Amino acid sequence: MEHGTIERELHIDASPEVVFDVISSPEHIRDWWNAETELEPTAGSTGELTWRDEAGERTNVVPITVIDAEPPHRFSFRWTQDPGQPPTASNSLLVTFELAPVGAGTVLRLTETGFRERGWEIAKLEEVYQEHVRGWDFYLPRIAERAAREVPAP
């Protein structure tokens, strides 16, 4: 297996403007990704994604930096670098959401790259890659559900 890039494509019954807001704003990220953040959807913005267990205890905190924000077409960020380190191509993963209008909806294309560049041993590479595959397969449909709820009733 290649373990270098994750690619997914999803049709969402909402405009690119709505989908962009859902993938990039803290209140929506909290809903579909179950992660708290104060991240601003502007290039260069930095923050953390924080996941908590049912008791409210922090279970995972991951740094995140917005690389590109072109509403309503593109939103990308780097994440998973060690805390306190600026993200680079060799110490973080790059997630890119590309949005294209199709009829009354949007096609969302997700790409996540940088797995091989991290320099992990093969077992760690495979583990992290598969964890992210499962994660995006779970969370992408939640983006679609959240965006559909944001569409005004006719």
Phi, psi and omega in degrees: 000150187281321177053034181249326186217138171252130178229134177220151176224138187215134173270134181235133181277064177200158181290159176303326179298316179294314182297318178301315179299318182294321183278346189239347184262141185306318183294326178282321177302319178301323183284307186275332184255354182058027181240135175275143175198157174244017184301133174270139181279059177226145181304134180093346179294138179237157178184200178225150168257128182237123175255145180232154175275182183297336179274359179089004179281140178294125179254335182201133176231124185231128177291151181215140178226127177286127179263319185214134176219104179237081182298139353258037189252326189208139174216124179223152179211156172254144180206172176082003174290163178297144179305139179085354180260136173291142182288138175225174179294340182259355181233008182211168176257148179249122176251130179233127171254123174247133184242132179228130178291138175220109184060230179270003184240201184218141168261122176260125175247122178254135172227131173236125183231170174107001183299309181293326182294342180291341177078019180290153169299155186303320181296316179293317178303310180297318181297310182293317179302311181294324176299319179288323175302310179298319180299309181294325178297331177278314189277330180301315176300330178292327174298314180298317180296315181296316180297319179298325178291339182273350180285126179298144178293144180290000000 
